[in-house]
Amino acid sequence: MSGAIFLTGASGFVGRRLVREAVSGGRSVFALVRPSSRIPAEVEGEEITVLRGDVCRPGLGLAAHDLEALQARVTDVIHAAAVREPRDDSAARSVNVDGTSHAIDLALRLPRLRRFVHVSSISVAGTYPGRFYEDWLDVGQSFPNAYSKSKHEAEARVRAAQDLPSVIVRPGSIVGDSTTGESDPSASTFDKLIHAAWRIRRLPRFVPMPRPFPPKQLFPAVPIDHVARATLALALAPAPRATTYCLIDPAPPRLEAVMTHLCDRLGAPRFRLSVPLGPARAIASAPGVAGMLERVRFPVSSLAYLDCTLDFDDHNARNALAPADVRCPPFFGYVDALIDAFLERAGVA
């Protein structure tokens, strides 16, 4: 019989959905929330115990009595705390790398520990050209930003912990809920794309907008509800230590098709003028342009996620999730729910 779950990053978008999914499945949750963070409504309830702490501190900054409660009840740890758009390398390392080490150290102090689930990211693949397999980590890839580099190093630390009963999940580009469209506009790359298209909708439709991504670029989207269901299911699935699961749409759409649908739906001009990433990044970094991109919530650093010839192997995930009938829905089956939710937030639905 499984005991309680200890979840880091509980106040974040992914963490909140993991709490909701765990409680709906009958699990009790100890939810780690930073001392300065507001407690979201999803992290309140009879089966949820909120613990104030900080992954950047040894022992996660937990009080002694909180650690004793974890040692008595917790069988599964889900480490979801991360910073996606760090200010610099130092911030990325403090949360994503050192925070992972601190979570590992604490997990190894739990006598009932059965499983440590590390929420990683497909960004560990960096700029590797071609298919990236779930079993891979170090294949000579480079990293376009501090986030992807830090997530790679964090995953390496999990794999190196020989006594840790770990599994690793690598979500793709996380988008909103496939039914309700509920999203996190501050963190979702797709929400940034929606916002950018929304801001250019007043331009004439015949204007060819620059397209800073290859025509065959795939968009490895995954809805937040699938990430939550799959992560909880994989926490229970038998697997060798450090088994890695890639959580993506098994048939990801081309980014060009995604943008065409988005622009047509919002009445914006299509992105038809091909511009290589190098010149696009130079233009985007020019005085005035970078500020404009920030205003449409699409910082220059986000361009790195749009120029990539990667696709991702996910056979481990599909095989492990099949018995639980947990499957990622196709992107074009729910994309309009994401757009509808954006329009409702914009007050035009």
VEXDREN-2710 file (C-alpha; in Angstrom, 1 decimal):
% VEXDREN-2710
k/r/px/py/pz
1/MET/0.0/0.0/0.0
2/SER/1.4/3.3/-1.0
3/GLY/1.9/6.0/1.6
4/ALA/2.0/9.7/1.2
5/ILE/3.6/11.7/-1.6
6/PHE/6.1/14.5/-0.9
7/LEU/6.0/17.1/-3.7
8/THR/8.4/19.9/-4.3
9/GLY/7.4/22.9/-6.4
10/ALA/3.8/22.5/-5.3
11/SER/2.8/26.1/-6.0
12/GLY/3.9/26.0/-9.7
13/PHE/1.7/25.2/-12.6
14/VAL/3.0/21.6/-12.9
15/GLY/3.0/21.1/-9.1
16/ARG/-0.5/22.3/-8.6
17/ARG/-1.8/19.8/-11.2
18/LEU/0.2/17.0/-9.6
19/VAL/-1.4/17.8/-6.2
20/ARG/-4.8/17.7/-7.8
21/GLU/-4.1/14.5/-9.6
22/ALA/-2.6/12.8/-6.5
23/VAL/-5.5/13.7/-4.3
24/SER/-8.1/12.7/-6.8
25/GLY/-6.3/9.3/-6.9
26/GLY/-6.7/8.9/-3.1
27/ARG/-3.2/9.9/-2.1
28/SER/-2.2/12.2/0.7
29/VAL/0.3/14.9/-0.2
30/PHE/2.9/16.8/1.6
31/ALA/3.3/19.9/-0.5
32/LEU/6.5/22.0/-0.3
33/VAL/5.9/25.7/-0.8
34/ARG/8.4/28.5/-0.5
35/PRO/8.0/30.7/2.6
36/SER/7.3/33.8/0.4
37/SER/4.7/32.0/-1.9
38/ARG/1.0/32.3/-1.7
39/ILE/-0.7/29.0/-1.2
40/PRO/-2.8/28.2/-4.3
41/ALA/-6.4/27.0/-3.8
42/GLU/-5.3/23.6/-5.4
43/VAL/-2.8/23.1/-2.6
44/GLU/-5.4/23.3/0.2
45/GLY/-7.5/20.4/1.4
46/GLU/-8.0/17.7/3.9
47/GLU/-5.5/15.3/2.3
48/ILE/-2.8/18.1/1.7
49/THR/-0.2/19.2/4.3
50/VAL/1.6/22.4/3.2
51/LEU/5.2/22.5/4.4
52/ARG/7.1/25.8/4.1
53/GLY/10.7/25.3/2.7
54/ASP/13.2/26.1/0.0
55/VAL/14.9/23.7/-2.3
56/CYS/17.9/26.0/-2.5
57/ARG/18.7/25.2/1.2
58/PRO/20.2/21.9/2.6
59/GLY/17.4/19.8/4.0
60/LEU/15.0/21.9/1.9
61/GLY/14.9/24.3/4.9
62/LEU/12.4/22.0/6.6
63/ALA/11.7/22.2/10.4
64/ALA/12.7/19.1/12.3
65/HIS/9.1/18.1/13.1
66/ASP/8.2/18.4/9.4
67/LEU/11.1/16.0/8.5
68/GLU/9.8/13.6/11.1
69/ALA/6.4/13.6/9.5
70/LEU/7.8/12.8/6.1
71/GLN/9.9/10.0/7.5
72/ALA/6.8/8.5/9.1
73/ARG/4.5/8.7/6.1
74/VAL/6.1/9.3/2.8
75/THR/6.8/6.5/0.3
76/ASP/7.1/8.6/-2.9
77/VAL/8.9/11.9/-3.7
78/ILE/8.1/13.9/-6.8
79/HIS/10.6/16.6/-7.4
80/ALA/9.0/19.2/-9.6
81/ALA/10.6/22.4/-8.3
82/ALA/12.4/24.3/-11.1
83/VAL/12.8/27.8/-12.5
84/ARG/12.1/27.9/-16.2
85/GLU/13.3/31.3/-17.2
86/PRO/16.2/32.0/-14.8
87/ARG/17.7/35.5/-14.5
88/ASP/21.2/34.0/-15.1
89/ASP/23.3/30.8/-14.7
90/SER/23.5/31.3/-11.0
91/ALA/19.7/31.3/-10.5
92/ALA/19.4/28.2/-12.7
93/ARG/22.0/26.3/-10.8
94/SER/20.7/27.3/-7.4
95/VAL/17.1/26.0/-8.0
96/ASN/17.4/23.4/-10.8
97/VAL/20.8/21.8/-9.9
98/ASP/21.5/22.4/-6.2
99/GLY/17.8/22.1/-5.5
100/THR/17.8/18.7/-7.1
101/SER/20.8/17.6/-5.0
102/HIS/19.0/18.8/-1.8
103/ALA/15.9/16.9/-2.8
104/ILE/17.9/13.7/-3.4
105/ASP/19.7/14.1/0.0
106/LEU/16.4/14.5/1.8
107/ALA/14.7/11.6/0.0
108/LEU/17.5/9.3/1.0
109/ARG/16.7/10.1/4.6
110/LEU/13.1/8.7/4.3
111/PRO/13.1/5.1/5.5
112/ARG/9.9/4.2/3.6
113/LEU/11.0/5.6/0.3
114/ARG/9.8/3.5/-2.6
115/ARG/10.2/5.9/-5.6
116/PHE/11.8/9.3/-6.4
117/VAL/10.3/10.9/-9.5
118/HIS/12.4/13.6/-11.0
119/VAL/10.5/16.0/-13.3
120/SER/13.1/16.9/-16.0
121/SER/12.5/18.3/-19.5
122/ILE/13.2/17.4/-23.1
123/SER/15.4/20.5/-23.0
124/VAL/18.2/18.2/-21.7
125/ALA/18.7/17.3/-25.4
126/GLY/20.0/20.8/-26.0
127/THR/20.6/21.4/-29.7
128/TYR/21.3/17.8/-30.6
129/PRO/20.3/17.2/-34.3
130/GLY/18.0/14.3/-34.9
131/ARG/16.2/11.7/-32.8
132/PHE/17.0/11.9/-29.0
133/TYR/16.4/8.7/-27.1
134/GLU/15.0/8.3/-23.6
135/ASP/18.1/6.4/-22.4
136/TRP/20.4/9.2/-23.6
137/LEU/21.7/12.1/-21.7
138/ASP/25.3/13.0/-22.7
139/VAL/25.8/12.8/-26.4
140/GLY/27.9/15.9/-27.0
141/GLN/25.1/18.3/-27.3
142/SER/25.4/22.0/-26.6
143/PHE/22.8/24.1/-24.7
144/PRO/21.1/27.2/-25.9
145/ASN/20.4/28.7/-22.5
146/ALA/20.9/28.4/-18.8
147/TYR/17.6/26.5/-18.3
148/SER/18.4/23.5/-20.6
149/LYS/22.0/23.3/-19.3
150/SER/20.8/23.3/-15.7
151/LYS/18.1/20.6/-16.3
152/HIS/20.7/18.4/-18.0
153/GLU/23.0/18.7/-15.0
154/ALA/20.1/18.1/-12.6
155/GLU/19.2/14.9/-14.4
156/ALA/22.8/13.8/-14.3
157/ARG/22.8/14.1/-10.6
158/VAL/19.7/11.9/-10.3
159/ARG/21.2/9.3/-12.4
160/ALA/24.4/9.4/-10.4
161/ALA/22.6/8.7/-7.1
162/GLN/23.1/4.9/-7.0
163/ASP/21.0/4.3/-3.9
164/LEU/18.1/6.4/-5.1
165/PRO/15.1/4.4/-6.5
166/SER/14.5/7.0/-9.2
167/VAL/12.6/7.4/-12.4
168/ILE/12.9/10.5/-14.6
169/VAL/10.1/12.1/-16.6
170/ARG/10.9/14.5/-19.4
171/PRO/7.8/16.5/-20.4
172/GLY/7.8/18.2/-23.8
173/SER/6.7/21.8/-24.3
174/ILE/3.9/21.9/-21.6
175/VAL/0.7/23.6/-22.8
176/GLY/-2.6/24.1/-21.1
177/ASP/-5.3/21.6/-20.1
178/SER/-6.6/19.6/-23.1
179/THR/-10.2/20.0/-22.0
180/THR/-10.5/23.4/-20.3
181/GLY/-7.5/25.2/-21.8
182/GLU/-6.3/26.3/-18.4
183/SER/-2.7/27.3/-18.7
184/ASP/0.2/29.3/-17.2
185/PRO/0.7/32.2/-19.6
186/SER/4.0/33.1/-17.9
187/ALA/5.6/29.8/-18.5
188/SER/4.1/28.2/-21.6
189/THR/5.9/28.6/-24.9
190/PHE/2.6/28.1/-26.7
191/ASP/1.0/30.9/-24.7
192/LYS/3.8/33.2/-25.9
193/LEU/3.0/32.2/-29.5
194/ILE/-0.7/32.9/-29.0
195/HIS/0.1/36.3/-27.4
196/ALA/2.5/37.2/-30.3
197/ALA/-0.1/36.3/-32.9
198/TRP/-2.8/38.2/-31.0
199/ARG/-0.7/41.3/-31.0
200/ILE/-0.1/41.2/-34.8
201/ARG/-3.7/40.5/-35.7
202/ARG/-4.4/44.1/-36.8
203/LEU/-1.8/43.9/-39.5
204/PRO/-3.0/43.1/-43.1
205/ARG/-3.4/39.4/-43.7
206/PHE/-1.2/39.5/-46.8
207/VAL/1.9/40.7/-44.8
208/PRO/4.4/37.8/-44.7
209/MET/5.6/37.6/-41.1
210/PRO/9.1/36.3/-40.5
211/ARG/9.3/32.6/-39.6
212/PRO/12.4/32.0/-37.4
213/PHE/12.2/28.2/-37.5
214/PRO/12.9/25.5/-40.1
215/PRO/9.8/24.4/-42.1
216/LYS/10.1/20.8/-40.8
217/GLN/10.4/21.9/-37.2
218/LEU/8.2/19.7/-34.9
219/PHE/6.3/21.1/-31.9
220/PRO/6.6/18.5/-29.1
221/ALA/3.6/19.7/-27.1
222/VAL/2.1/17.9/-24.1
223/PRO/-1.0/19.1/-22.2
224/ILE/-0.6/19.6/-18.5
225/ASP/-3.4/17.1/-17.6
226/HIS/-1.4/14.4/-19.4
227/VAL/1.8/15.3/-17.7
228/ALA/0.1/15.0/-14.3
229/ARG/-1.7/11.7/-15.0
230/ALA/1.4/10.2/-16.6
231/THR/3.7/11.3/-13.8
232/LEU/1.5/9.8/-11.1
233/ALA/1.1/6.6/-13.1
234/LEU/4.8/6.2/-13.6
235/ALA/5.4/6.8/-9.9
236/LEU/3.7/3.4/-9.4
237/ALA/4.9/1.5/-12.4
238/PRO/7.7/-1.0/-11.8
239/ALA/10.9/0.0/-13.5
240/PRO/14.7/-0.2/-13.1
241/ARG/16.5/2.6/-11.3
242/ALA/16.8/5.8/-13.4
243/THR/14.4/4.7/-16.1
244/THR/13.6/7.7/-18.2
245/TYR/10.2/8.6/-19.8
246/CYS/9.6/11.2/-22.5
247/LEU/6.1/12.7/-22.2
248/ILE/5.1/14.1/-25.6
249/ASP/2.6/13.8/-28.3
250/PRO/3.7/10.6/-30.1
251/ALA/2.8/12.2/-33.5
252/PRO/3.9/15.9/-32.8
253/PRO/2.6/18.4/-35.4
254/ARG/4.9/20.6/-37.4
255/LEU/5.4/24.1/-35.8
256/GLU/4.5/25.7/-39.2
257/ALA/1.1/23.9/-39.1
258/VAL/0.5/25.0/-35.5
259/MET/1.3/28.6/-36.3
260/THR/-0.9/28.6/-39.4
261/HIS/-3.8/27.3/-37.4
262/LEU/-3.2/29.8/-34.7
263/CYS/-2.9/32.8/-37.0
264/ASP/-5.9/31.8/-39.0
265/ARG/-8.0/31.4/-35.9
266/LEU/-7.0/34.8/-34.6
267/GLY/-7.1/36.6/-37.9
268/ALA/-3.4/37.3/-37.9
269/PRO/-1.0/37.2/-40.9
270/ARG/0.8/33.9/-41.4
271/PHE/4.5/33.4/-40.6
272/ARG/5.6/32.7/-44.2
273/LEU/8.9/34.5/-44.6
274/SER/11.7/32.1/-43.7
275/VAL/14.5/33.7/-41.6
276/PRO/17.4/31.7/-40.2
277/LEU/17.7/31.8/-36.4
278/GLY/21.0/33.6/-36.4
279/PRO/19.7/36.7/-38.2
280/ALA/16.4/36.4/-36.4
281/ARG/18.2/36.5/-33.0
282/ALA/20.3/39.4/-34.1
283/ILE/17.3/41.4/-35.2
284/ALA/15.3/40.4/-32.0
285/SER/18.2/41.7/-29.9
286/ALA/18.4/45.1/-31.6
287/PRO/17.5/48.1/-29.5
288/GLY/13.7/48.6/-29.4
289/VAL/12.9/45.2/-30.9
290/ALA/13.9/43.2/-27.7
291/GLY/11.6/45.5/-25.7
292/MET/8.8/45.0/-28.1
293/LEU/9.2/41.2/-27.8
294/GLU/9.1/41.4/-24.0
295/ARG/5.9/43.4/-24.2
296/VAL/4.3/40.6/-26.2
297/ARG/5.7/38.1/-23.7
298/PHE/8.1/36.5/-26.1
299/PRO/11.6/37.2/-24.9
300/VAL/14.6/36.7/-27.2
301/SER/15.6/33.6/-25.2
302/SER/12.4/31.9/-26.4
303/LEU/13.7/31.8/-29.9
304/ALA/16.0/28.9/-28.9
305/TYR/13.0/26.7/-28.5
306/LEU/11.8/27.3/-32.1
307/ASP/15.0/26.3/-33.9
308/CYS/15.6/22.7/-33.4
309/THR/15.6/19.7/-35.7
310/LEU/15.0/17.3/-32.8
311/ASP/12.4/14.7/-32.4
312/PHE/12.1/12.5/-29.4
313/ASP/11.8/8.8/-28.7
314/ASP/9.0/7.9/-26.2
315/HIS/8.7/4.1/-26.4
316/ASN/9.5/3.7/-22.6
317/ALA/6.6/6.1/-21.7
318/ARG/4.1/4.6/-24.1
319/ASN/4.9/1.0/-23.0
320/ALA/4.7/1.8/-19.3
321/LEU/1.5/3.9/-19.6
322/ALA/-0.4/1.5/-21.8
323/PRO/-1.6/-0.8/-19.0
324/ALA/-3.1/2.3/-17.2
325/ASP/-4.6/3.5/-20.5
326/VAL/-2.9/6.9/-20.1
327/ARG/-2.3/8.4/-23.6
328/CYS/-1.3/11.8/-24.8
329/PRO/-4.2/13.4/-26.8
330/PRO/-3.3/14.7/-30.3
331/PHE/-2.5/18.4/-30.4
332/PHE/-5.1/19.4/-33.0
333/GLY/-7.8/17.7/-30.9
334/TYR/-7.5/20.3/-28.1
335/VAL/-5.6/23.3/-29.6
336/ASP/-8.9/25.3/-29.9
337/ALA/-9.6/24.8/-26.2
338/LEU/-6.2/26.5/-25.5
339/ILE/-7.1/29.4/-27.9
340/ASP/-10.6/29.7/-26.4
341/ALA/-9.1/30.0/-22.9
342/PHE/-6.7/32.7/-24.1
343/LEU/-9.5/34.7/-25.7
344/GLU/-11.5/34.4/-22.5
345/ARG/-8.5/35.7/-20.4
346/ALA/-8.2/38.6/-23.0
347/GLY/-11.9/39.4/-22.4
348/VAL/-13.0/38.8/-26.0
349/ALA/-14.5/35.3/-25.8
END
